[in-house]
Amino acid sequence: MREPEEIDPGLRSQLERYRDAVGADLPIGAILSFVYCWTRLYGMVSLEVFGHLSWILDDGEPMFELMLKEIMPVLGLEYPAPKPG
């Protein structure tokens, strides 16, 4: 998670405005991590659903899996999740 001073001031002020509007008691770095992961996930799903990857990919699943592997550490998670036991 990024420290507030590591975030571009223009972006930081927008994230702070959002945080204040929803009444969240979260660090700005956590809000940034949420927005970053949400835009990556939503973007990938939208591109696949509307066929905008078909010009290069016959099967979008490996790309989606790669994206998940890249964003999970941002959230402090592993992908795939370790199996219990």
Chimera marker file (.cmm) of the C-alpha trace (Angstrom):
<marker_set name="trace">
<marker id="1" x="0.000" y="0.000" z="0.000" r="1" g="1" b="0" radius="0.5"/>
<marker id="2" x="1.353" y="3.388" z="-0.949" r="1" g="1" b="0" radius="0.5"/>
<marker id="3" x="1.949" y="6.168" z="1.503" r="1" g="1" b="0" radius="0.5"/>
<marker id="4" x="0.001" y="9.401" z="0.869" r="1" g="1" b="0" radius="0.5"/>
<marker id="5" x="3.131" y="11.315" z="-0.155" r="1" g="1" b="0" radius="0.5"/>
<marker id="6" x="3.854" y="8.681" z="-2.839" r="1" g="1" b="0" radius="0.5"/>
<marker id="7" x="0.521" y="9.378" z="-4.575" r="1" g="1" b="0" radius="0.5"/>
<marker id="8" x="0.227" y="12.131" z="-7.162" r="1" g="1" b="0" radius="0.5"/>
<marker id="9" x="-1.356" y="15.141" z="-5.415" r="1" g="1" b="0" radius="0.5"/>
<marker id="10" x="-4.164" y="15.443" z="-7.989" r="1" g="1" b="0" radius="0.5"/>
<marker id="11" x="-5.070" y="11.781" z="-7.576" r="1" g="1" b="0" radius="0.5"/>
<marker id="12" x="-4.666" y="11.925" z="-3.815" r="1" g="1" b="0" radius="0.5"/>
<marker id="13" x="-7.116" y="14.821" z="-3.479" r="1" g="1" b="0" radius="0.5"/>
<marker id="14" x="-9.725" y="12.938" z="-5.522" r="1" g="1" b="0" radius="0.5"/>
<marker id="15" x="-9.282" y="9.816" z="-3.424" r="1" g="1" b="0" radius="0.5"/>
<marker id="16" x="-9.573" y="11.882" z="-0.246" r="1" g="1" b="0" radius="0.5"/>
<marker id="17" x="-12.770" y="13.474" z="-1.559" r="1" g="1" b="0" radius="0.5"/>
<marker id="18" x="-14.226" y="10.034" z="-2.294" r="1" g="1" b="0" radius="0.5"/>
<marker id="19" x="-13.165" y="8.708" z="1.115" r="1" g="1" b="0" radius="0.5"/>
<marker id="20" x="-14.779" y="11.657" z="2.874" r="1" g="1" b="0" radius="0.5"/>
<marker id="21" x="-17.982" y="11.400" z="0.805" r="1" g="1" b="0" radius="0.5"/>
<marker id="22" x="-18.540" y="7.749" z="1.745" r="1" g="1" b="0" radius="0.5"/>
<marker id="23" x="-17.407" y="8.245" z="5.339" r="1" g="1" b="0" radius="0.5"/>
<marker id="24" x="-14.710" y="5.569" z="5.127" r="1" g="1" b="0" radius="0.5"/>
<marker id="25" x="-12.039" y="5.482" z="7.804" r="1" g="1" b="0" radius="0.5"/>
<marker id="26" x="-9.334" y="4.053" z="5.554" r="1" g="1" b="0" radius="0.5"/>
<marker id="27" x="-5.855" y="5.176" z="4.573" r="1" g="1" b="0" radius="0.5"/>
<marker id="28" x="-5.633" y="6.808" z="1.153" r="1" g="1" b="0" radius="0.5"/>
<marker id="29" x="-3.298" y="3.996" z="0.064" r="1" g="1" b="0" radius="0.5"/>
<marker id="30" x="-6.069" y="1.470" z="0.736" r="1" g="1" b="0" radius="0.5"/>
<marker id="31" x="-8.541" y="3.496" z="-1.313" r="1" g="1" b="0" radius="0.5"/>
<marker id="32" x="-5.988" y="3.651" z="-4.149" r="1" g="1" b="0" radius="0.5"/>
<marker id="33" x="-5.460" y="-0.127" z="-3.976" r="1" g="1" b="0" radius="0.5"/>
<marker id="34" x="-9.217" y="-0.668" z="-4.209" r="1" g="1" b="0" radius="0.5"/>
<marker id="35" x="-9.611" y="1.642" z="-7.218" r="1" g="1" b="0" radius="0.5"/>
<marker id="36" x="-6.540" y="0.183" z="-8.935" r="1" g="1" b="0" radius="0.5"/>
<marker id="37" x="-7.740" y="-3.405" z="-8.557" r="1" g="1" b="0" radius="0.5"/>
<marker id="38" x="-11.346" y="-2.568" z="-9.431" r="1" g="1" b="0" radius="0.5"/>
<marker id="39" x="-10.382" y="-0.795" z="-12.659" r="1" g="1" b="0" radius="0.5"/>
<marker id="40" x="-8.101" y="-3.649" z="-13.716" r="1" g="1" b="0" radius="0.5"/>
<marker id="41" x="-10.725" y="-6.296" z="-12.982" r="1" g="1" b="0" radius="0.5"/>
<marker id="42" x="-13.645" y="-4.352" z="-14.479" r="1" g="1" b="0" radius="0.5"/>
<marker id="43" x="-11.602" y="-3.432" z="-17.530" r="1" g="1" b="0" radius="0.5"/>
<marker id="44" x="-10.555" y="-6.999" z="-18.224" r="1" g="1" b="0" radius="0.5"/>
<marker id="45" x="-14.093" y="-8.342" z="-17.831" r="1" g="1" b="0" radius="0.5"/>
<marker id="46" x="-15.529" y="-5.567" z="-20.042" r="1" g="1" b="0" radius="0.5"/>
<marker id="47" x="-12.953" y="-6.148" z="-22.761" r="1" g="1" b="0" radius="0.5"/>
<marker id="48" x="-13.728" y="-9.862" z="-22.771" r="1" g="1" b="0" radius="0.5"/>
<marker id="49" x="-17.524" y="-9.497" z="-22.637" r="1" g="1" b="0" radius="0.5"/>
<marker id="50" x="-17.642" y="-7.017" z="-25.512" r="1" g="1" b="0" radius="0.5"/>
<marker id="51" x="-15.179" y="-8.990" z="-27.651" r="1" g="1" b="0" radius="0.5"/>
<marker id="52" x="-12.466" y="-6.328" z="-27.662" r="1" g="1" b="0" radius="0.5"/>
<marker id="53" x="-9.734" y="-8.895" z="-27.084" r="1" g="1" b="0" radius="0.5"/>
<marker id="54" x="-10.808" y="-11.220" z="-29.887" r="1" g="1" b="0" radius="0.5"/>
<marker id="55" x="-8.458" y="-9.545" z="-32.362" r="1" g="1" b="0" radius="0.5"/>
<marker id="56" x="-5.535" y="-10.999" z="-30.441" r="1" g="1" b="0" radius="0.5"/>
<marker id="57" x="-6.839" y="-13.680" z="-28.046" r="1" g="1" b="0" radius="0.5"/>
<marker id="58" x="-8.917" y="-16.744" z="-28.847" r="1" g="1" b="0" radius="0.5"/>
<marker id="59" x="-9.209" y="-17.493" z="-25.145" r="1" g="1" b="0" radius="0.5"/>
<marker id="60" x="-9.089" y="-14.634" z="-22.616" r="1" g="1" b="0" radius="0.5"/>
<marker id="61" x="-8.784" y="-16.889" z="-19.569" r="1" g="1" b="0" radius="0.5"/>
<marker id="62" x="-4.956" y="-17.019" z="-19.451" r="1" g="1" b="0" radius="0.5"/>
<marker id="63" x="-4.842" y="-13.216" z="-19.656" r="1" g="1" b="0" radius="0.5"/>
<marker id="64" x="-7.446" y="-12.920" z="-16.903" r="1" g="1" b="0" radius="0.5"/>
<marker id="65" x="-5.446" y="-15.348" z="-14.746" r="1" g="1" b="0" radius="0.5"/>
<marker id="66" x="-2.302" y="-13.281" z="-15.315" r="1" g="1" b="0" radius="0.5"/>
<marker id="67" x="-4.133" y="-10.103" z="-14.299" r="1" g="1" b="0" radius="0.5"/>
<marker id="68" x="-5.385" y="-11.778" z="-11.101" r="1" g="1" b="0" radius="0.5"/>
<marker id="69" x="-1.867" y="-12.943" z="-10.244" r="1" g="1" b="0" radius="0.5"/>
<marker id="70" x="-0.624" y="-9.379" z="-10.661" r="1" g="1" b="0" radius="0.5"/>
<marker id="71" x="-3.320" y="-7.605" z="-8.619" r="1" g="1" b="0" radius="0.5"/>
<marker id="72" x="-3.594" y="-10.024" z="-5.683" r="1" g="1" b="0" radius="0.5"/>
<marker id="73" x="-0.294" y="-8.946" z="-4.065" r="1" g="1" b="0" radius="0.5"/>
<marker id="74" x="-1.628" y="-5.361" z="-4.101" r="1" g="1" b="0" radius="0.5"/>
<marker id="75" x="-4.365" y="-6.649" z="-1.779" r="1" g="1" b="0" radius="0.5"/>
<marker id="76" x="-1.958" y="-8.729" z="0.303" r="1" g="1" b="0" radius="0.5"/>
<marker id="77" x="-3.366" y="-11.967" z="-1.131" r="1" g="1" b="0" radius="0.5"/>
<marker id="78" x="-1.989" y="-14.946" z="-3.027" r="1" g="1" b="0" radius="0.5"/>
<marker id="79" x="-3.430" y="-16.273" z="-6.274" r="1" g="1" b="0" radius="0.5"/>
<marker id="80" x="-4.381" y="-18.958" z="-6.473" r="1" g="1" b="0" radius="0.5"/>
<marker id="81" x="-5.310" y="-19.028" z="-2.814" r="1" g="1" b="0" radius="0.5"/>
<marker id="82" x="-3.469" y="-21.677" z="-0.778" r="1" g="1" b="0" radius="0.5"/>
<marker id="83" x="-5.554" y="-24.768" z="-0.183" r="1" g="1" b="0" radius="0.5"/>
<marker id="84" x="-6.665" y="-25.251" z="3.445" r="1" g="1" b="0" radius="0.5"/>
<marker id="85" x="-5.099" y="-28.037" z="5.454" r="1" g="1" b="0" radius="0.5"/>
<link id1="1" id2="2" r="1" g="1" b="0" radius="0.2"/>
<link id1="2" id2="3" r="1" g="1" b="0" radius="0.2"/>
<link id1="3" id2="4" r="1" g="1" b="0" radius="0.2"/>
<link id1="4" id2="5" r="1" g="1" b="0" radius="0.2"/>
<link id1="5" id2="6" r="1" g="1" b="0" radius="0.2"/>
<link id1="6" id2="7" r="1" g="1" b="0" radius="0.2"/>
<link id1="7" id2="8" r="1" g="1" b="0" radius="0.2"/>
<link id1="8" id2="9" r="1" g="1" b="0" radius="0.2"/>
<link id1="9" id2="10" r="1" g="1" b="0" radius="0.2"/>
<link id1="10" id2="11" r="1" g="1" b="0" radius="0.2"/>
<link id1="11" id2="12" r="1" g="1" b="0" radius="0.2"/>
<link id1="12" id2="13" r="1" g="1" b="0" radius="0.2"/>
<link id1="13" id2="14" r="1" g="1" b="0" radius="0.2"/>
<link id1="14" id2="15" r="1" g="1" b="0" radius="0.2"/>
<link id1="15" id2="16" r="1" g="1" b="0" radius="0.2"/>
<link id1="16" id2="17" r="1" g="1" b="0" radius="0.2"/>
<link id1="17" id2="18" r="1" g="1" b="0" radius="0.2"/>
<link id1="18" id2="19" r="1" g="1" b="0" radius="0.2"/>
<link id1="19" id2="20" r="1" g="1" b="0" radius="0.2"/>
<link id1="20" id2="21" r="1" g="1" b="0" radius="0.2"/>
<link id1="21" id2="22" r="1" g="1" b="0" radius="0.2"/>
<link id1="22" id2="23" r="1" g="1" b="0" radius="0.2"/>
<link id1="23" id2="24" r="1" g="1" b="0" radius="0.2"/>
<link id1="24" id2="25" r="1" g="1" b="0" radius="0.2"/>
<link id1="25" id2="26" r="1" g="1" b="0" radius="0.2"/>
<link id1="26" id2="27" r="1" g="1" b="0" radius="0.2"/>
<link id1="27" id2="28" r="1" g="1" b="0" radius="0.2"/>
<link id1="28" id2="29" r="1" g="1" b="0" radius="0.2"/>
<link id1="29" id2="30" r="1" g="1" b="0" radius="0.2"/>
<link id1="30" id2="31" r="1" g="1" b="0" radius="0.2"/>
<link id1="31" id2="32" r="1" g="1" b="0" radius="0.2"/>
<link id1="32" id2="33" r="1" g="1" b="0" radius="0.2"/>
<link id1="33" id2="34" r="1" g="1" b="0" radius="0.2"/>
<link id1="34" id2="35" r="1" g="1" b="0" radius="0.2"/>
<link id1="35" id2="36" r="1" g="1" b="0" radius="0.2"/>
<link id1="36" id2="37" r="1" g="1" b="0" radius="0.2"/>
<link id1="37" id2="38" r="1" g="1" b="0" radius="0.2"/>
<link id1="38" id2="39" r="1" g="1" b="0" radius="0.2"/>
<link id1="39" id2="40" r="1" g="1" b="0" radius="0.2"/>
<link id1="40" id2="41" r="1" g="1" b="0" radius="0.2"/>
<link id1="41" id2="42" r="1" g="1" b="0" radius="0.2"/>
<link id1="42" id2="43" r="1" g="1" b="0" radius="0.2"/>
<link id1="43" id2="44" r="1" g="1" b="0" radius="0.2"/>
<link id1="44" id2="45" r="1" g="1" b="0" radius="0.2"/>
<link id1="45" id2="46" r="1" g="1" b="0" radius="0.2"/>
<link id1="46" id2="47" r="1" g="1" b="0" radius="0.2"/>
<link id1="47" id2="48" r="1" g="1" b="0" radius="0.2"/>
<link id1="48" id2="49" r="1" g="1" b="0" radius="0.2"/>
<link id1="49" id2="50" r="1" g="1" b="0" radius="0.2"/>
<link id1="50" id2="51" r="1" g="1" b="0" radius="0.2"/>
<link id1="51" id2="52" r="1" g="1" b="0" radius="0.2"/>
<link id1="52" id2="53" r="1" g="1" b="0" radius="0.2"/>
<link id1="53" id2="54" r="1" g="1" b="0" radius="0.2"/>
<link id1="54" id2="55" r="1" g="1" b="0" radius="0.2"/>
<link id1="55" id2="56" r="1" g="1" b="0" radius="0.2"/>
<link id1="56" id2="57" r="1" g="1" b="0" radius="0.2"/>
<link id1="57" id2="58" r="1" g="1" b="0" radius="0.2"/>
<link id1="58" id2="59" r="1" g="1" b="0" radius="0.2"/>
<link id1="59" id2="60" r="1" g="1" b="0" radius="0.2"/>
<link id1="60" id2="61" r="1" g="1" b="0" radius="0.2"/>
<link id1="61" id2="62" r="1" g="1" b="0" radius="0.2"/>
<link id1="62" id2="63" r="1" g="1" b="0" radius="0.2"/>
<link id1="63" id2="64" r="1" g="1" b="0" radius="0.2"/>
<link id1="64" id2="65" r="1" g="1" b="0" radius="0.2"/>
<link id1="65" id2="66" r="1" g="1" b="0" radius="0.2"/>
<link id1="66" id2="67" r="1" g="1" b="0" radius="0.2"/>
<link id1="67" id2="68" r="1" g="1" b="0" radius="0.2"/>
<link id1="68" id2="69" r="1" g="1" b="0" radius="0.2"/>
<link id1="69" id2="70" r="1" g="1" b="0" radius="0.2"/>
<link id1="70" id2="71" r="1" g="1" b="0" radius="0.2"/>
<link id1="71" id2="72" r="1" g="1" b="0" radius="0.2"/>
<link id1="72" id2="73" r="1" g="1" b="0" radius="0.2"/>
<link id1="73" id2="74" r="1" g="1" b="0" radius="0.2"/>
<link id1="74" id2="75" r="1" g="1" b="0" radius="0.2"/>
<link id1="75" id2="76" r="1" g="1" b="0" radius="0.2"/>
<link id1="76" id2="77" r="1" g="1" b="0" radius="0.2"/>
<link id1="77" id2="78" r="1" g="1" b="0" radius="0.2"/>
<link id1="78" id2="79" r="1" g="1" b="0" radius="0.2"/>
<link id1="79" id2="80" r="1" g="1" b="0" radius="0.2"/>
<link id1="80" id2="81" r="1" g="1" b="0" radius="0.2"/>
<link id1="81" id2="82" r="1" g="1" b="0" radius="0.2"/>
<link id1="82" id2="83" r="1" g="1" b="0" radius="0.2"/>
<link id1="83" id2="84" r="1" g="1" b="0" radius="0.2"/>
<link id1="84" id2="85" r="1" g="1" b="0" radius="0.2"/>
</marker_set>
